[in-house]
Amino acid sequence: MTDRLEEAAQILKRSRFTTAFTGAGISVESGIPSFRGQDGLWEKYDPKVLDLQYFLSNPVESWKVIREIFYDFIGAAKPNHAHLVLARMEEEGMLGSTITQNIDNLHQEAGLLMVSEFHGNSKRIRCLQCDRVYHSLDISLENLPPTCRECGGVLKPDFVFFGEAIPQQPLGEAYRVASLSEAFLIIGTTGEVMPANQIPLIAKEYGATIIEINPEPSNYTEHITDIFLQGKATVIMQSLEKLLFPPALNDNQDGVD
Ligand code: APR
């Protein structure tokens, strides 16, 4: 694995534009279960609660489960080391953009600035009637469904439900940066969900070198991945960090002249 890590680090150092593409797997070590696979959320909950039509017809039922999954439980999660390394790569000019499928806001909380929220963000709650946006901390979820203080309309989490269109801005931005990328770093996604799962394919079509981090093979691994770094995101990203940002020689001296 070491030589694969070194190869990946060299590619990331040389790349003039790198994009990270993240899924639920990067947040697993922050305590947020993934959607699929062992202990996945869809093993425990029916994904219909995130179907737009079901939500519009059954807002209370849908909100009860959404509150349990995304607000009571996930709300307190903090960024892990993998999120922090991506933010450091961006700060050091080694990461041009991050496209995330995640709605947990952990990239932003880690200090990452160039984030395209392909599936929106659970920290925002939007009125279906007047489009006013609230921070989730400003809305009580005691009585469901929560309603708008301005117009009384039903509020919906500002993330993309099944059957709902991807917002134009992140969609366009994702296609743009994928086509510009020399290196494309896929972290923690099965690649199951359309149209997000097309983004890495576009990067590949435009000539990007695909580096993938995942404990398990995904839909990409045998198909487009050039360097597969098998393992947990925090472990692999910590190893990459050491290669990307080696401690300066004088950092190791103990003050001997
Ligand atoms: N580090 C890295 N990857 C991990 C880790 C870890 N510690 N643990 C699990 N994974 C990997 C799994 O092997 C799997 O490939 O993370 C991936 C999680 O896959 P999914 O649960 O399908 O998550 P994701 O690909 O992000 O789902 C896409 O589906 O339900 C919708 O909108 C939801 O954005 C989500 C979309």
Residues whose N, C-alpha, C, O or C-beta is under 5 A from the ligand:
A	BS01	APR	G23 A24 G25 I26 V28 E29 S34 F35 R36 Q101 N102 H119 G188 T189 T190 G191 V193 I213 N214 P215 E216 S218 G231 K232 A233
